[in-house]
Amino acid sequence: MPLLNDLSDETDWVEPDDVPRSVVTYGFASDTFGDFELDPHHHAKSQLLLVQRGALSCEVAGGMWIVPPRSAIWIPGGAVHAMKVTGALEGYGAFVDPAAGVSLPATCSTVSVTPLLRELLIRSANLPLLYEEGGANSRLMTVLLDELAVAKAEDLHLPMPTDPRLRRIIDQMMAAPADRGTLEVWADKAALSTRTLERLVRRETGMSFGRWRQQFSVILSVKWLAGGASIQQVAADLGYESVPSFVTMFRKTLGTPPGRYMAERHSRRT
């Protein structure tokens, strides 16, 4: 994905790996992107994407991550990833040279963004693309990296299997998330025994089928809520018989009810 330094002119797109700076930051807005998908690609530099408004999903080998408001995703350099955005999206990002000399995550993860990290991204995104090195701007980038190194990971990750039999099941689930079929029902659809399906899911994801299914529901619900859907609509679209049962599942997984979860993110966004 190229870097747009000036969102008003398409001729300003540049490839961040070609910018001779250890850290390159930028802003992005929905009026530029809208609904879009990025096919699998990679960068030499690691990438951080902070979402201020909206949500995006990112799939890397072995997993899918959802990034709601006030969160960011960290993608190590060289990791092949694909992204999908639906609706409005606004935020900031950074490309970091793996040789920057700081201890940063070696694997893809969703991280909670502190107010300081957010302000550092906003401030640095307003610097010239080729900012002067060796002075105040370089020190600003150093603080940004220090803050990123201590950012806390969030449980918004869905392990994705590679076994083709499981991927076919998951594709069906994603196409019809309201289908609350049991393990036995899905095993029958895949022409597998329940024991074989359970064993495959544990081997490929590290979770039981039920636990994976719950995480799948949480991931989708966070994405839809961030996109403006109501709790009632999300509960129905996920096939829950009642809103309270959906709220209970959400609270058990993320530690807070969905309404409060999204309210806290929007209240801290500004």
C-alpha positions in Angstrom: 0.0 0.0 0.0 1.5 3.3 -1.0 1.7 6.3 1.3 -0.4 9.4 0.6 1.4 12.4 2.1 -1.1 15.0 0.8 -4.7 13.5 0.6 -5.7 16.1 -1.9 -3.5 15.0 -4.8 -3.1 11.5 -6.1 0.3 12.4 -7.6 1.6 12.6 -4.0 1.4 8.8 -3.5 4.8 7.4 -2.6 6.0 4.0 -1.5 6.9 4.2 2.2 9.7 1.7 1.9 11.4 4.2 -0.5 11.4 7.0 2.0 14.9 7.4 3.6 13.6 7.8 7.2 13.4 5.2 10.0 9.9 6.3 10.8 7.3 7.7 8.4 3.9 8.8 9.6 0.8 9.9 7.8 -3.0 10.5 8.2 -5.9 9.0 6.2 -9.6 9.8 5.9 -12.8 8.2 4.7 -13.4 10.8 2.0 -10.3 9.4 0.3 -10.9 5.7 0.7 -14.5 4.8 1.4 -15.2 1.1 0.9 -12.2 -0.7 -0.3 -10.0 -3.8 -0.1 -6.3 -4.2 -0.4 -5.1 -7.5 -1.9 -2.4 -9.4 -0.1 0.9 -7.4 -0.1 3.8 -6.6 2.2 6.3 -3.9 3.1 9.9 -4.1 4.1 9.0 -1.6 6.9 6.8 -2.6 9.8 3.4 -0.8 9.8 1.2 0.6 12.5 -2.4 1.7 11.7 -4.4 3.7 14.3 -8.2 3.8 13.7 -9.9 7.0 15.0 -13.3 6.4 13.3 -14.7 3.3 11.7 -13.1 -0.1 11.7 -10.9 -2.3 9.5 -10.1 -5.9 9.3 -6.7 -7.3 8.5 -5.9 -10.9 7.6 -2.3 -12.2 8.0 -1.3 -15.8 7.6 -2.7 -17.6 10.7 -5.2 -15.0 11.8 -7.6 -12.2 11.3 -7.6 -8.9 13.4 -10.3 -6.4 13.8 -9.3 -2.8 14.6 -12.0 -0.7 16.2 -11.7 3.0 17.2 -8.9 3.9 19.6 -7.0 0.7 18.7 -4.2 0.1 16.2 -2.8 -2.9 14.4 0.9 -3.7 14.3 2.1 -5.5 11.2 5.8 -6.6 11.2 7.9 -5.9 8.1 7.7 -8.6 5.5 4.4 -10.0 6.7 1.9 -10.6 3.9 -1.4 -9.1 4.8 -4.8 -8.1 3.2 -7.1 -5.4 4.5 -10.8 -4.6 4.2 -12.7 -1.4 5.1 -16.4 -0.9 5.0 -17.8 2.6 5.4 -16.1 5.6 6.9 -12.5 5.3 8.2 -10.2 7.9 9.7 -6.9 7.6 11.5 -3.1 7.7 11.4 -0.4 5.3 10.5 3.4 4.8 10.7 5.9 2.8 8.8 8.9 1.8 10.9 12.2 0.5 9.7 12.9 -2.9 11.5 16.5 -1.6 12.0 15.2 1.4 14.1 16.9 -0.1 17.1 14.0 -0.5 19.5 12.2 -3.7 20.8 9.0 -3.9 18.9 6.5 -6.8 18.5 7.8 -9.6 16.2 4.2 -10.8 15.3 1.0 -9.1 14.2 -1.2 -7.8 17.0 -3.9 -5.4 17.8 -2.8 -2.8 20.4 -4.6 -0.3 22.7 -3.5 3.2 21.9 -2.6 5.5 24.8 -3.4 9.2 24.6 0.3 9.9 24.3 0.9 7.5 21.4 -2.1 9.0 19.7 -0.9 12.6 20.0 2.6 11.6 18.9 1.2 10.1 15.7 -0.9 13.2 15.1 2.0 15.5 15.7 4.5 13.5 13.6 2.0 13.1 10.7 2.1 16.8 10.2 5.9 16.8 9.7 7.4 17.0 6.2 7.9 13.6 4.6 11.6 14.2 4.6 11.8 15.8 8.0 15.2 17.0 9.3 17.1 14.2 11.2 19.2 14.7 14.2 17.1 17.3 16.0 13.7 17.7 17.7 11.8 15.8 15.0 14.1 12.7 15.4 13.6 12.9 19.2 9.8 13.0 18.6 10.0 9.8 16.6 12.2 8.2 19.3 9.5 8.9 21.9 6.9 7.5 19.5 8.8 4.3 19.2 9.3 4.0 23.0 5.5 4.4 23.5 4.7 1.9 20.9 7.1 -0.6 22.5 5.1 -0.6 25.7 1.6 -0.6 24.1 -0.7 -3.3 25.4 -2.1 -6.0 23.1 -5.9 -6.5 22.8 -7.8 -9.7 22.4 -9.3 -8.9 19.0 -7.6 -11.7 17.1 -9.3 -14.6 15.4 -7.0 -17.5 14.6 -7.5 -18.7 11.0 -6.8 -22.3 10.1 -5.1 -23.3 6.9 -6.7 -26.7 6.5 -8.9 -26.5 3.4 -11.7 -28.4 5.1 -11.8 -25.9 7.9 -11.5 -22.9 5.6 -14.6 -24.1 3.6 -16.5 -24.2 6.9 -15.3 -20.7 7.9 -16.2 -19.3 4.5 -19.7 -20.6 5.0 -19.8 -19.1 8.5 -18.7 -15.7 7.3 -21.2 -15.8 4.5 -24.0 -16.6 7.0 -23.0 -15.5 10.5 -26.5 -16.0 11.8 -26.3 -19.7 11.3 -25.8 -21.0 14.9 -25.4 -24.6 13.8 -23.8 -26.9 16.4 -20.5 -28.8 16.1 -22.5 -31.8 14.9 -24.2 -29.8 12.2 -21.0 -28.3 10.8 -19.2 -31.6 11.0 -22.0 -33.1 8.9 -21.8 -30.3 6.3 -18.1 -31.0 6.0 -18.5 -34.7 5.8 -16.4 -35.1 9.0 -17.0 -36.8 12.3 -17.5 -34.5 15.2 -14.3 -35.8 16.8 -12.3 -35.1 13.7 -13.7 -31.6 13.3 -13.0 -30.8 17.0 -9.5 -32.2 16.7 -8.8 -30.2 13.5 -10.0 -26.9 15.1 -7.9 -27.4 18.2 -4.8 -28.2 16.1 -5.2 -25.3 13.8 -6.4 -22.6 16.1 -5.5 -23.7 19.7 -9.2 -23.3 20.6 -12.2 -25.6 21.0 -14.8 -25.2 18.3 -17.1 -23.4 20.8 -14.4 -21.0 21.9 -13.4 -20.2 18.3 -17.1 -19.7 17.4 -17.5 -17.2 20.3 -14.4 -15.3 19.3 -15.7 -15.2 15.7 -18.9 -13.6 17.0 -17.0 -11.0 19.1 -14.8 -10.1 16.2 -17.7 -9.5 13.8 -19.7 -7.7 16.5 -16.9 -5.2 17.2 -16.5 -4.5 13.5 -20.3 -4.0 12.9 -20.7 -1.8 16.1 -17.8 0.4 15.0 -19.5 0.7 11.6 -22.6 2.1 13.3 -24.8 -0.9 13.7 -27.0 -1.1 16.8 -26.6 -3.8 19.5 -30.1 -5.2 18.5 -29.1 -5.4 14.9 -25.7 -7.1 15.6 -27.4 -9.6 18.0 -29.9 -10.5 15.2 -27.3 -10.7 12.5 -25.2 -13.1 14.6 -28.3 -15.4 15.2 -28.8 -14.7 18.9 -32.3 -15.3 20.1 -32.2 -12.3 22.4 -30.1 -9.2 23.0 -29.3 -10.1 26.6 -27.7 -13.4 25.6 -25.5 -11.6 23.1 -24.6 -8.9 25.6 -23.6 -11.6 28.1 -21.3 -13.3 25.6 -19.7 -10.0 24.7 -19.1 -9.0 28.3 -17.6 -12.4 29.2 -15.2 -12.2 26.3 -14.1 -8.5 26.4 -14.9 -7.7 30.0 -17.5 -5.0 29.4 -20.9 -4.7 27.7 -20.9 -3.8 24.0 -22.6 -0.4 24.6 -20.0 0.7 27.1 -17.2 -0.8 25.1 -18.0 1.4 22.1 -18.9 4.5 24.2 -15.5 4.4 25.9 -13.7 4.3 22.5 -15.7 7.1 21.0 -15.4 9.3 24.2 -11.6 9.0 24.2 -11.2 9.5 20.4 -11.1 13.3 20.6 
